[in-house]
Amino acid sequence: MAMKSTITSKGQTTIPNQIRKKMGLKPGDGLIYSIEGDHILLKPVKGTLLDAYVSVKPRRRPEDFSRLRRQVRNKRADAIQRKKQAQTSQ
């Protein structure tokens, strides 16, 4: 099934009603966008964060979110620094 829609100046589009019904999409449902070659794929997000609440077990209880934030911040800083070094060495 192929259908056409138009992108607005705000980057929005309407998913045709037939596709929404076939995929069971409702207002407020999420979509995942991915690019494969020259195609854009839209996949419905199944479930919510609450559904996934216990699907990932923390390494420690209680989880130390301050430590996790520091680790993420440090890894991002390292990645930015490596990228800048690569750009200056070219």
PDB file of N, CA, C and O in Angstrom:
ATOM      1  N   MET A   1       0.854  -1.165   0.000  1.00  0.00           N
ATOM      2  CA  MET A   1       0.000   0.000   0.000  1.00  0.00           C
ATOM      3  C   MET A   1       0.903   1.232   0.000  1.00  0.00           C
ATOM      4  O   MET A   1       1.717   1.407   0.906  1.00  0.00           O
ATOM      5  N   ALA A   2       0.762   2.066  -0.991  1.00  0.00           N
ATOM      6  CA  ALA A   2       1.526   3.307  -1.074  1.00  0.00           C
ATOM      7  C   ALA A   2       0.550   4.472  -1.155  1.00  0.00           C
ATOM      8  O   ALA A   2      -0.414   4.442  -1.921  1.00  0.00           O
ATOM      9  N   MET A   3       0.814   5.490  -0.358  1.00  0.00           N
ATOM     10  CA  MET A   3      -0.021   6.690  -0.357  1.00  0.00           C
ATOM     11  C   MET A   3       0.889   7.898  -0.265  1.00  0.00           C
ATOM     12  O   MET A   3       2.054   7.786   0.113  1.00  0.00           O
ATOM     13  N   LYS A   4       0.351   9.045  -0.612  1.00  0.00           N
ATOM     14  CA  LYS A   4       1.135  10.275  -0.627  1.00  0.00           C
ATOM     15  C   LYS A   4       0.612  11.252   0.407  1.00  0.00           C
ATOM     16  O   LYS A   4      -0.594  11.356   0.629  1.00  0.00           O
ATOM     17  N   SER A   5       1.538  11.971   1.039  1.00  0.00           N
ATOM     18  CA  SER A   5       1.165  13.097   1.896  1.00  0.00           C
ATOM     19  C   SER A   5       2.171  14.205   1.656  1.00  0.00           C
ATOM     20  O   SER A   5       3.209  13.993   1.029  1.00  0.00           O
ATOM     21  N   THR A   6       1.858  15.376   2.156  1.00  0.00           N
ATOM     22  CA  THR A   6       2.695  16.553   1.939  1.00  0.00           C
ATOM     23  C   THR A   6       3.293  17.008   3.264  1.00  0.00           C
ATOM     24  O   THR A   6       2.645  16.914   4.307  1.00  0.00           O
ATOM     25  N   ILE A   7       4.517  17.497   3.224  1.00  0.00           N
ATOM     26  CA  ILE A   7       5.176  18.029   4.417  1.00  0.00           C
ATOM     27  C   ILE A   7       4.878  19.519   4.497  1.00  0.00           C
ATOM     28  O   ILE A   7       5.045  20.240   3.513  1.00  0.00           O
ATOM     29  N   THR A   8       4.433  19.989   5.674  1.00  0.00           N
ATOM     30  CA  THR A   8       4.123  21.406   5.865  1.00  0.00           C
ATOM     31  C   THR A   8       5.404  22.201   6.081  1.00  0.00           C
ATOM     32  O   THR A   8       6.490  21.631   6.186  1.00  0.00           O
ATOM     33  N   SER A   9       5.268  23.513   6.145  1.00  0.00           N
ATOM     34  CA  SER A   9       6.430  24.380   6.390  1.00  0.00           C
ATOM     35  C   SER A   9       7.040  24.127   7.769  1.00  0.00           C
ATOM     36  O   SER A   9       8.195  24.478   8.010  1.00  0.00           O
ATOM     37  N   LYS A  10       6.268  23.519   8.674  1.00  0.00           N
ATOM     38  CA  LYS A  10       6.778  23.184  10.008  1.00  0.00           C
ATOM     39  C   LYS A  10       7.345  21.765  10.059  1.00  0.00           C
ATOM     40  O   LYS A  10       7.705  21.280  11.131  1.00  0.00           O
ATOM     41  N   GLY A  11       7.426  21.098   8.906  1.00  0.00           N
ATOM     42  CA  GLY A  11       7.971  19.750   8.863  1.00  0.00           C
ATOM     43  C   GLY A  11       6.983  18.677   9.282  1.00  0.00           C
ATOM     44  O   GLY A  11       7.383  17.548   9.566  1.00  0.00           O
ATOM     45  N   GLN A  12       5.706  19.007   9.327  1.00  0.00           N
ATOM     46  CA  GLN A  12       4.688  18.046   9.749  1.00  0.00           C
ATOM     47  C   GLN A  12       4.014  17.419   8.538  1.00  0.00           C
ATOM     48  O   GLN A  12       3.977  18.002   7.455  1.00  0.00           O
ATOM     49  N   THR A  13       3.484  16.220   8.742  1.00  0.00           N
ATOM     50  CA  THR A  13       2.715  15.551   7.703  1.00  0.00           C
ATOM     51  C   THR A  13       1.586  14.777   8.366  1.00  0.00           C
ATOM     52  O   THR A  13       1.625  14.512   9.567  1.00  0.00           O
ATOM     53  N   THR A  14       0.594  14.423   7.587  1.00  0.00           N
ATOM     54  CA  THR A  14      -0.520  13.628   8.092  1.00  0.00           C
ATOM     55  C   THR A  14      -0.386  12.213   7.565  1.00  0.00           C
ATOM     56  O   THR A  14      -0.210  12.001   6.365  1.00  0.00           O
ATOM     57  N   ILE A  15      -0.471  11.245   8.468  1.00  0.00           N
ATOM     58  CA  ILE A  15      -0.467   9.852   8.044  1.00  0.00           C
ATOM     59  C   ILE A  15      -1.878   9.542   7.549  1.00  0.00           C
ATOM     60  O   ILE A  15      -2.847   9.750   8.280  1.00  0.00           O
ATOM     61  N   PRO A  16      -2.005   9.047   6.319  1.00  0.00           N
ATOM     62  CA  PRO A  16      -3.338   8.780   5.779  1.00  0.00           C
ATOM     63  C   PRO A  16      -4.163   7.865   6.696  1.00  0.00           C
ATOM     64  O   PRO A  16      -3.633   6.965   7.347  1.00  0.00           O
ATOM     65  N   ASN A  17      -5.463   8.123   6.723  1.00  0.00           N
ATOM     66  CA  ASN A  17      -6.381   7.412   7.605  1.00  0.00           C
ATOM     67  C   ASN A  17      -6.303   5.896   7.431  1.00  0.00           C
ATOM     68  O   ASN A  17      -6.305   5.165   8.421  1.00  0.00           O
ATOM     69  N   GLN A  18      -6.235   5.411   6.181  1.00  0.00           N
ATOM     70  CA  GLN A  18      -6.155   3.965   5.937  1.00  0.00           C
ATOM     71  C   GLN A  18      -4.946   3.349   6.630  1.00  0.00           C
ATOM     72  O   GLN A  18      -5.035   2.266   7.208  1.00  0.00           O
ATOM     73  N   ILE A  19      -3.827   4.041   6.568  1.00  0.00           N
ATOM     74  CA  ILE A  19      -2.594   3.529   7.195  1.00  0.00           C
ATOM     75  C   ILE A  19      -2.731   3.583   8.715  1.00  0.00           C
ATOM     76  O   ILE A  19      -2.354   2.638   9.408  1.00  0.00           O
ATOM     77  N   ARG A  20      -3.271   4.691   9.235  1.00  0.00           N
ATOM     78  CA  ARG A  20      -3.462   4.791  10.697  1.00  0.00           C
ATOM     79  C   ARG A  20      -4.335   3.656  11.205  1.00  0.00           C
ATOM     80  O   ARG A  20      -4.024   3.034  12.221  1.00  0.00           O
ATOM     81  N   LYS A  21      -5.437   3.382  10.495  1.00  0.00           N
ATOM     82  CA  LYS A  21      -6.335   2.311  10.921  1.00  0.00           C
ATOM     83  C   LYS A  21      -5.657   0.947  10.840  1.00  0.00           C
ATOM     84  O   LYS A  21      -5.748   0.151  11.775  1.00  0.00           O
ATOM     85  N   LYS A  22      -4.981   0.676   9.734  1.00  0.00           N
ATOM     86  CA  LYS A  22      -4.324  -0.617   9.536  1.00  0.00           C
ATOM     87  C   LYS A  22      -3.253  -0.858  10.602  1.00  0.00           C
ATOM     88  O   LYS A  22      -3.080  -1.986  11.063  1.00  0.00           O
ATOM     89  N   MET A  23      -2.534   0.199  10.994  1.00  0.00           N
ATOM     90  CA  MET A  23      -1.455   0.067  11.973  1.00  0.00           C
ATOM     91  C   MET A  23      -1.935   0.293  13.406  1.00  0.00           C
ATOM     92  O   MET A  23      -1.162   0.138  14.351  1.00  0.00           O
ATOM     93  N   GLY A  24      -3.207   0.658  13.569  1.00  0.00           N
ATOM     94  CA  GLY A  24      -3.753   0.880  14.907  1.00  0.00           C
ATOM     95  C   GLY A  24      -3.187   2.117  15.585  1.00  0.00           C
ATOM     96  O   GLY A  24      -3.061   2.155  16.809  1.00  0.00           O
ATOM     97  N   LEU A  25      -2.843   3.135  14.790  1.00  0.00           N
ATOM     98  CA  LEU A  25      -2.263   4.365  15.336  1.00  0.00           C
ATOM     99  C   LEU A  25      -3.361   5.294  15.832  1.00  0.00           C
ATOM    100  O   LEU A  25      -4.395   5.470  15.187  1.00  0.00           O
ATOM    101  N   LYS A  26      -3.110   5.882  16.990  1.00  0.00           N
ATOM    102  CA  LYS A  26      -4.064   6.813  17.602  1.00  0.00           C
ATOM    103  C   LYS A  26      -3.346   8.124  17.927  1.00  0.00           C
ATOM    104  O   LYS A  26      -2.118   8.143  18.014  1.00  0.00           O
ATOM    105  N   PRO A  27      -4.091   9.219  18.109  1.00  0.00           N
ATOM    106  CA  PRO A  27      -3.445  10.483  18.494  1.00  0.00           C
ATOM    107  C   PRO A  27      -2.598  10.292  19.750  1.00  0.00           C
ATOM    108  O   PRO A  27      -3.036   9.684  20.727  1.00  0.00           O
ATOM    109  N   GLY A  28      -1.391  10.816  19.705  1.00  0.00           N
ATOM    110  CA  GLY A  28      -0.484  10.707  20.850  1.00  0.00           C
ATOM    111  C   GLY A  28       0.463   9.520  20.765  1.00  0.00           C
ATOM    112  O   GLY A  28       1.419   9.453  21.537  1.00  0.00           O
ATOM    113  N   ASP A  29       0.225   8.564  19.835  1.00  0.00           N
ATOM    114  CA  ASP A  29       1.140   7.432  19.671  1.00  0.00           C
ATOM    115  C   ASP A  29       2.481   7.931  19.152  1.00  0.00           C
ATOM    116  O   ASP A  29       2.546   8.942  18.453  1.00  0.00           O
ATOM    117  N   GLY A  30       3.533   7.233  19.490  1.00  0.00           N
ATOM    118  CA  GLY A  30       4.876   7.600  19.052  1.00  0.00           C
ATOM    119  C   GLY A  30       5.275   6.856  17.790  1.00  0.00           C
ATOM    120  O   GLY A  30       4.752   5.781  17.496  1.00  0.00           O
ATOM    121  N   LEU A  31       6.202   7.437  17.054  1.00  0.00           N
ATOM    122  CA  LEU A  31       6.763   6.815  15.861  1.00  0.00           C
ATOM    123  C   LEU A  31       8.277   6.878  15.940  1.00  0.00           C
ATOM    124  O   LEU A  31       8.846   7.844  16.450  1.00  0.00           O
ATOM    125  N   ILE A  32       8.919   5.846  15.432  1.00  0.00           N
ATOM    126  CA  ILE A  32      10.375   5.842  15.314  1.00  0.00           C
ATOM    127  C   ILE A  32      10.697   6.032  13.839  1.00  0.00           C
ATOM    128  O   ILE A  32      10.183   5.308  12.987  1.00  0.00           O
ATOM    129  N   TYR A  33      11.552   7.010  13.541  1.00  0.00           N
ATOM    130  CA  TYR A  33      11.976   7.281  12.173  1.00  0.00           C
ATOM    131  C   TYR A  33      13.355   6.663  11.981  1.00  0.00           C
ATOM    132  O   TYR A  33      14.233   6.807  12.831  1.00  0.00           O
ATOM    133  N   SER A  34      13.538   5.972  10.855  1.00  0.00           N
ATOM    134  CA  SER A  34      14.870   5.480  10.524  1.00  0.00           C
ATOM    135  C   SER A  34      15.064   5.609   9.022  1.00  0.00           C
ATOM    136  O   SER A  34      14.108   5.605   8.247  1.00  0.00           O
ATOM    137  N   ILE A  35      16.322   5.723   8.635  1.00  0.00           N
ATOM    138  CA  ILE A  35      16.658   5.875   7.227  1.00  0.00           C
ATOM    139  C   ILE A  35      17.393   4.616   6.793  1.00  0.00           C
ATOM    140  O   ILE A  35      18.364   4.202   7.426  1.00  0.00           O
ATOM    141  N   GLU A  36      16.925   4.016   5.715  1.00  0.00           N
ATOM    142  CA  GLU A  36      17.585   2.852   5.133  1.00  0.00           C
ATOM    143  C   GLU A  36      17.766   3.142   3.651  1.00  0.00           C
ATOM    144  O   GLU A  36      16.811   3.117   2.874  1.00  0.00           O
ATOM    145  N   GLY A  37      19.004   3.416   3.277  1.00  0.00           N
ATOM    146  CA  GLY A  37      19.268   3.802   1.891  1.00  0.00           C
ATOM    147  C   GLY A  37      18.569   5.101   1.584  1.00  0.00           C
ATOM    148  O   GLY A  37      18.790   6.106   2.259  1.00  0.00           O
ATOM    149  N   ASP A  38      17.720   5.090   0.564  1.00  0.00           N
ATOM    150  CA  ASP A  38      16.982   6.313   0.212  1.00  0.00           C
ATOM    151  C   ASP A  38      15.522   6.224   0.658  1.00  0.00           C
ATOM    152  O   ASP A  38      14.654   6.894   0.098  1.00  0.00           O
ATOM    153  N   HIS A  39      15.254   5.383   1.682  1.00  0.00           N
ATOM    154  CA  HIS A  39      13.899   5.227   2.212  1.00  0.00           C
ATOM    155  C   HIS A  39      13.825   5.708   3.659  1.00  0.00           C
ATOM    156  O   HIS A  39      14.766   5.541   4.434  1.00  0.00           O
ATOM    157  N   ILE A  40      12.700   6.302   4.001  1.00  0.00           N
ATOM    158  CA  ILE A  40      12.414   6.671   5.393  1.00  0.00           C
ATOM    159  C   ILE A  40      11.410   5.661   5.911  1.00  0.00           C
ATOM    160  O   ILE A  40      10.344   5.481   5.323  1.00  0.00           O
ATOM    161  N   LEU A  41      11.746   4.999   7.014  1.00  0.00           N
ATOM    162  CA  LEU A  41      10.843   4.024   7.615  1.00  0.00           C
ATOM    163  C   LEU A  41      10.225   4.599   8.875  1.00  0.00           C
ATOM    164  O   LEU A  41      10.920   5.202   9.692  1.00  0.00           O
ATOM    165  N   LEU A  42       8.940   4.418   9.034  1.00  0.00           N
ATOM    166  CA  LEU A  42       8.237   4.823  10.246  1.00  0.00           C
ATOM    167  C   LEU A  42       7.768   3.563  10.941  1.00  0.00           C
ATOM    168  O   LEU A  42       7.118   2.716  10.327  1.00  0.00           O
ATOM    169  N   LYS A  43       8.094   3.432  12.218  1.00  0.00           N
ATOM    170  CA  LYS A  43       7.651   2.274  12.986  1.00  0.00           C
ATOM    171  C   LYS A  43       6.924   2.773  14.224  1.00  0.00           C
ATOM    172  O   LYS A  43       7.416   3.662  14.919  1.00  0.00           O
ATOM    173  N   PRO A  44       5.752   2.204  14.505  1.00  0.00           N
ATOM    174  CA  PRO A  44       5.033   2.612  15.714  1.00  0.00           C
ATOM    175  C   PRO A  44       5.812   2.193  16.959  1.00  0.00           C
ATOM    176  O   PRO A  44       6.412   1.119  16.999  1.00  0.00           O
ATOM    177  N   VAL A  45       5.792   3.052  17.964  1.00  0.00           N
ATOM    178  CA  VAL A  45       6.402   2.727  19.248  1.00  0.00           C
ATOM    179  C   VAL A  45       5.371   1.918  20.019  1.00  0.00           C
ATOM    180  O   VAL A  45       4.263   2.390  20.275  1.00  0.00           O
ATOM    181  N   LYS A  46       5.737   0.716  20.381  1.00  0.00           N
ATOM    182  CA  LYS A  46       4.811  -0.144  21.127  1.00  0.00           C
ATOM    183  C   LYS A  46       5.085   0.017  22.610  1.00  0.00           C
ATOM    184  O   LYS A  46       6.233  -0.077  23.044  1.00  0.00           O
ATOM    185  N   GLY A  47       4.052   0.257  23.383  1.00  0.00           N
ATOM    186  CA  GLY A  47       4.195   0.371  24.821  1.00  0.00           C
ATOM    187  C   GLY A  47       4.635   1.757  25.251  1.00  0.00           C
ATOM    188  O   GLY A  47       4.806   2.659  24.431  1.00  0.00           O
ATOM    189  N   THR A  48       4.814   1.906  26.553  1.00  0.00           N
ATOM    190  CA  THR A  48       5.222   3.182  27.131  1.00  0.00           C
ATOM    191  C   THR A  48       6.427   2.950  28.021  1.00  0.00           C
ATOM    192  O   THR A  48       6.859   1.814  28.219  1.00  0.00           O
ATOM    193  N   LEU A  49       6.963   4.028  28.553  1.00  0.00           N
ATOM    194  CA  LEU A  49       8.066   3.889  29.510  1.00  0.00           C
ATOM    195  C   LEU A  49       7.636   3.085  30.727  1.00  0.00           C
ATOM    196  O   LEU A  49       8.426   2.330  31.294  1.00  0.00           O
ATOM    197  N   LEU A  50       6.383   3.249  31.121  1.00  0.00           N
ATOM    198  CA  LEU A  50       5.898   2.481  32.269  1.00  0.00           C
ATOM    199  C   LEU A  50       5.889   0.986  31.963  1.00  0.00           C
ATOM    200  O   LEU A  50       6.162   0.172  32.845  1.00  0.00           O
ATOM    201  N   ASP A  51       5.576   0.618  30.710  1.00  0.00           N
ATOM    202  CA  ASP A  51       5.596  -0.794  30.323  1.00  0.00           C
ATOM    203  C   ASP A  51       7.011  -1.357  30.416  1.00  0.00           C
ATOM    204  O   ASP A  51       7.197  -2.526  30.755  1.00  0.00           O
ATOM    205  N   ALA A  52       8.007  -0.525  30.116  1.00  0.00           N
ATOM    206  CA  ALA A  52       9.392  -0.973  30.104  1.00  0.00           C
ATOM    207  C   ALA A  52      10.080  -0.782  31.455  1.00  0.00           C
ATOM    208  O   ALA A  52      11.276  -1.046  31.580  1.00  0.00           O
ATOM    209  N   TYR A  53       9.342  -0.329  32.463  1.00  0.00           N
ATOM    210  CA  TYR A  53       9.926   0.054  33.751  1.00  0.00           C
ATOM    211  C   TYR A  53      10.854  -1.000  34.327  1.00  0.00           C
ATOM    212  O   TYR A  53      11.955  -0.662  34.761  1.00  0.00           O
ATOM    213  N   VAL A  54      10.456  -2.251  34.348  1.00  0.00           N
ATOM    214  CA  VAL A  54      11.300  -3.277  34.966  1.00  0.00           C
ATOM    215  C   VAL A  54      12.050  -4.111  33.932  1.00  0.00           C
ATOM    216  O   VAL A  54      12.635  -5.138  34.279  1.00  0.00           O
ATOM    217  N   SER A  55      12.041  -3.690  32.676  1.00  0.00           N
ATOM    218  CA  SER A  55      12.720  -4.481  31.657  1.00  0.00           C
ATOM    219  C   SER A  55      14.236  -4.333  31.728  1.00  0.00           C
ATOM    220  O   SER A  55      14.957  -5.212  31.256  1.00  0.00           O
ATOM    221  N   VAL A  56      14.734  -3.248  32.303  1.00  0.00           N
ATOM    222  CA  VAL A  56      16.166  -3.050  32.464  1.00  0.00           C
ATOM    223  C   VAL A  56      16.455  -2.986  33.951  1.00  0.00           C
ATOM    224  O   VAL A  56      16.022  -2.066  34.644  1.00  0.00           O
ATOM    225  N   LYS A  57      17.180  -3.959  34.422  1.00  0.00           N
ATOM    226  CA  LYS A  57      17.479  -4.005  35.855  1.00  0.00           C
ATOM    227  C   LYS A  57      18.700  -3.138  36.157  1.00  0.00           C
ATOM    228  O   LYS A  57      19.713  -3.241  35.464  1.00  0.00           O
ATOM    229  N   PRO A  58      18.620  -2.289  37.175  1.00  0.00           N
ATOM    230  CA  PRO A  58      19.771  -1.472  37.541  1.00  0.00           C
ATOM    231  C   PRO A  58      20.906  -2.341  38.058  1.00  0.00           C
ATOM    232  O   PRO A  58      20.672  -3.408  38.627  1.00  0.00           O
ATOM    233  N   ARG A  59      22.134  -1.881  37.859  1.00  0.00           N
ATOM    234  CA  ARG A  59      23.294  -2.624  38.349  1.00  0.00           C
ATOM    235  C   ARG A  59      23.366  -2.602  39.866  1.00  0.00           C
ATOM    236  O   ARG A  59      23.801  -3.565  40.497  1.00  0.00           O
ATOM    237  N   ARG A  60      22.935  -1.496  40.432  1.00  0.00           N
ATOM    238  CA  ARG A  60      22.956  -1.340  41.885  1.00  0.00           C
ATOM    239  C   ARG A  60      21.592  -0.845  42.339  1.00  0.00           C
ATOM    240  O   ARG A  60      20.872  -0.198  41.578  1.00  0.00           O
ATOM    241  N   ARG A  61      21.254  -1.141  43.539  1.00  0.00           N
ATOM    242  CA  ARG A  61      20.034  -0.596  44.137  1.00  0.00           C
ATOM    243  C   ARG A  61      20.416   0.109  45.409  1.00  0.00           C
ATOM    244  O   ARG A  61      21.076  -0.529  46.229  1.00  0.00           O
ATOM    245  N   PRO A  62      20.083   1.327  45.662  1.00  0.00           N
ATOM    246  CA  PRO A  62      19.485   2.235  44.683  1.00  0.00           C
ATOM    247  C   PRO A  62      20.528   2.683  43.668  1.00  0.00           C
ATOM    248  O   PRO A  62      21.715   2.767  43.983  1.00  0.00           O
ATOM    249  N   GLU A  63      20.083   2.969  42.459  1.00  0.00           N
ATOM    250  CA  GLU A  63      20.976   3.426  41.394  1.00  0.00           C
ATOM    251  C   GLU A  63      21.471   4.829  41.722  1.00  0.00           C
ATOM    252  O   GLU A  63      20.695   5.683  42.152  1.00  0.00           O
ATOM    253  N   ASP A  64      22.754   5.061  41.522  1.00  0.00           N
ATOM    254  CA  ASP A  64      23.368   6.362  41.796  1.00  0.00           C
ATOM    255  C   ASP A  64      23.309   7.213  40.524  1.00  0.00           C
ATOM    256  O   ASP A  64      24.216   7.163  39.693  1.00  0.00           O
ATOM    257  N   PHE A  65      22.233   7.995  40.379  1.00  0.00           N
ATOM    258  CA  PHE A  65      22.031   8.768  39.153  1.00  0.00           C
ATOM    259  C   PHE A  65      23.046   9.898  39.010  1.00  0.00           C
ATOM    260  O   PHE A  65      23.376  10.286  37.889  1.00  0.00           O
ATOM    261  N   SER A  66      23.540  10.424  40.104  1.00  0.00           N
ATOM    262  CA  SER A  66      24.574  11.461  40.014  1.00  0.00           C
ATOM    263  C   SER A  66      25.827  10.881  39.365  1.00  0.00           C
ATOM    264  O   SER A  66      26.447  11.525  38.520  1.00  0.00           O
ATOM    265  N   ARG A  67      26.196   9.673  39.758  1.00  0.00           N
ATOM    266  CA  ARG A  67      27.366   9.003  39.176  1.00  0.00           C
ATOM    267  C   ARG A  67      27.131   8.725  37.692  1.00  0.00           C
ATOM    268  O   ARG A  67      28.027   8.927  36.873  1.00  0.00           O
ATOM    269  N   LEU A  68      25.929   8.263  37.346  1.00  0.00           N
ATOM    270  CA  LEU A  68      25.618   7.995  35.937  1.00  0.00           C
ATOM    271  C   LEU A  68      25.703   9.258  35.096  1.00  0.00           C
ATOM    272  O   LEU A  68      26.242   9.236  33.989  1.00  0.00           O
ATOM    273  N   ARG A  69      25.168  10.370  35.622  1.00  0.00           N
ATOM    274  CA  ARG A  69      25.236  11.644  34.884  1.00  0.00           C
ATOM    275  C   ARG A  69      26.690  12.069  34.667  1.00  0.00           C
ATOM    276  O   ARG A  69      27.049  12.531  33.584  1.00  0.00           O
ATOM    277  N   ARG A  70      27.532  11.909  35.708  1.00  0.00           N
ATOM    278  CA  ARG A  70      28.953  12.244  35.571  1.00  0.00           C
ATOM    279  C   ARG A  70      29.597  11.394  34.486  1.00  0.00           C
ATOM    280  O   ARG A  70      30.346  11.909  33.656  1.00  0.00           O
ATOM    281  N   GLN A  71      29.311  10.094  34.488  1.00  0.00           N
ATOM    282  CA  GLN A  71      29.897   9.195  33.491  1.00  0.00           C
ATOM    283  C   GLN A  71      29.483   9.605  32.077  1.00  0.00           C
ATOM    284  O   GLN A  71      30.315   9.642  31.170  1.00  0.00           O
ATOM    285  N   VAL A  72      28.216   9.907  31.894  1.00  0.00           N
ATOM    286  CA  VAL A  72      27.727  10.324  30.569  1.00  0.00           C
ATOM    287  C   VAL A  72      28.382  11.630  30.160  1.00  0.00           C
ATOM    288  O   VAL A  72      28.833  11.775  29.024  1.00  0.00           O
ATOM    289  N   ARG A  73      28.436  12.587  31.090  1.00  0.00           N
ATOM    290  CA  ARG A  73      29.054  13.887  30.801  1.00  0.00           C
ATOM    291  C   ARG A  73      30.519  13.700  30.403  1.00  0.00           C
ATOM    292  O   ARG A  73      30.981  14.324  29.447  1.00  0.00           O
ATOM    293  N   ASN A  74      31.247  12.854  31.120  1.00  0.00           N
ATOM    294  CA  ASN A  74      32.664  12.616  30.819  1.00  0.00           C
ATOM    295  C   ASN A  74      32.841  11.933  29.469  1.00  0.00           C
ATOM    296  O   ASN A  74      33.741  12.290  28.709  1.00  0.00           O
ATOM    297  N   LYS A  75      31.992  10.957  29.162  1.00  0.00           N
ATOM    298  CA  LYS A  75      32.096  10.268  27.872  1.00  0.00           C
ATOM    299  C   LYS A  75      31.787  11.221  26.723  1.00  0.00           C
ATOM    300  O   LYS A  75      32.441  11.171  25.681  1.00  0.00           O
ATOM    301  N   ARG A  76      30.797  12.086  26.907  1.00  0.00           N
ATOM    302  CA  ARG A  76      30.476  13.064  25.859  1.00  0.00           C
ATOM    303  C   ARG A  76      31.624  14.038  25.667  1.00  0.00           C
ATOM    304  O   ARG A  76      31.975  14.372  24.536  1.00  0.00           O
ATOM    305  N   ALA A  77      32.208  14.492  26.759  1.00  0.00           N
ATOM    306  CA  ALA A  77      33.337  15.424  26.678  1.00  0.00           C
ATOM    307  C   ALA A  77      34.512  14.763  25.963  1.00  0.00           C
ATOM    308  O   ALA A  77      35.167  15.395  25.135  1.00  0.00           O
ATOM    309  N   ASP A  78      34.783  13.499  26.275  1.00  0.00           N
ATOM    310  CA  ASP A  78      35.873  12.771  25.611  1.00  0.00           C
ATOM    311  C   ASP A  78      35.611  12.651  24.109  1.00  0.00           C
ATOM    312  O   ASP A  78      36.523  12.824  23.300  1.00  0.00           O
ATOM    313  N   ALA A  79      34.369  12.355  23.744  1.00  0.00           N
ATOM    314  CA  ALA A  79      34.022  12.208  22.329  1.00  0.00           C
ATOM    315  C   ALA A  79      34.191  13.531  21.591  1.00  0.00           C
ATOM    316  O   ALA A  79      34.690  13.552  20.466  1.00  0.00           O
ATOM    317  N   ILE A  80      33.785  14.629  22.209  1.00  0.00           N
ATOM    318  CA  ILE A  80      33.935  15.956  21.593  1.00  0.00           C
ATOM    319  C   ILE A  80      35.412  16.292  21.432  1.00  0.00           C
ATOM    320  O   ILE A  80      35.832  16.824  20.405  1.00  0.00           O
ATOM    321  N   GLN A  81      36.187  15.976  22.455  1.00  0.00           N
ATOM    322  CA  GLN A  81      37.625  16.259  22.406  1.00  0.00           C
ATOM    323  C   GLN A  81      38.302  15.444  21.295  1.00  0.00           C
ATOM    324  O   GLN A  81      39.143  15.973  20.567  1.00  0.00           O
ATOM    325  N   ARG A  82      37.942  14.166  21.161  1.00  0.00           N
ATOM    326  CA  ARG A  82      38.511  13.329  20.096  1.00  0.00           C
ATOM    327  C   ARG A  82      38.123  13.882  18.718  1.00  0.00           C
ATOM    328  O   ARG A  82      38.941  13.897  17.798  1.00  0.00           O
ATOM    329  N   LYS A  83      36.888  14.330  18.586  1.00  0.00           N
ATOM    330  CA  LYS A  83      36.428  14.872  17.309  1.00  0.00           C
ATOM    331  C   LYS A  83      37.206  16.136  16.958  1.00  0.00           C
ATOM    332  O   LYS A  83      37.607  16.315  15.808  1.00  0.00           O
ATOM    333  N   LYS A  84      37.424  17.015  17.938  1.00  0.00           N
ATOM    334  CA  LYS A  84      38.176  18.253  17.685  1.00  0.00           C
ATOM    335  C   LYS A  84      39.612  17.938  17.315  1.00  0.00           C
ATOM    336  O   LYS A  84      40.175  18.568  16.420  1.00  0.00           O
ATOM    337  N   GLN A  85      40.216  16.959  18.000  1.00  0.00           N
ATOM    338  CA  GLN A  85      41.596  16.570  17.694  1.00  0.00           C
ATOM    339  C   GLN A  85      41.691  16.007  16.291  1.00  0.00           C
ATOM    340  O   GLN A  85      42.661  16.281  15.584  1.00  0.00           O
ATOM    341  N   ALA A  86      40.706  15.225  15.870  1.00  0.00           N
ATOM    342  CA  ALA A  86      40.706  14.654  14.530  1.00  0.00           C
ATOM    343  C   ALA A  86      40.579  15.751  13.478  1.00  0.00           C
ATOM    344  O   ALA A  86      41.203  15.673  12.419  1.00  0.00           O
ATOM    345  N   GLN A  87      39.770  16.777  13.769  1.00  0.00           N
ATOM    346  CA  GLN A  87      39.569  17.876  12.822  1.00  0.00           C
ATOM    347  C   GLN A  87      40.839  18.716  12.682  1.00  0.00           C
ATOM    348  O   GLN A  87      41.165  19.164  11.583  1.00  0.00           O
ATOM    349  N   THR A  88      41.560  18.934  13.790  1.00  0.00           N
ATOM    350  CA  THR A  88      42.773  19.756  13.721  1.00  0.00           C
ATOM    351  C   THR A  88      43.939  19.014  13.097  1.00  0.00           C
ATOM    352  O   THR A  88      44.871  19.642  12.595  1.00  0.00           O
ATOM    353  N   SER A  89      43.905  17.675  13.120  1.00  0.00           N
ATOM    354  CA  SER A  89      45.012  16.910  12.551  1.00  0.00           C
ATOM    355  C   SER A  89      44.848  16.707  11.058  1.00  0.00           C
ATOM    356  O   SER A  89      45.746  16.167  10.412  1.00  0.00           O
ATOM    357  N   GLN A  90      43.711  17.131  10.487  1.00  0.00           N
ATOM    358  CA  GLN A  90      43.486  16.955   9.046  1.00  0.00           C
ATOM    359  C   GLN A  90      44.090  18.059   8.241  1.00  0.00           C
ATOM    360  O   GLN A  90      43.987  18.056   7.014  1.00  0.00           O
TER     361      GLN A  90
END
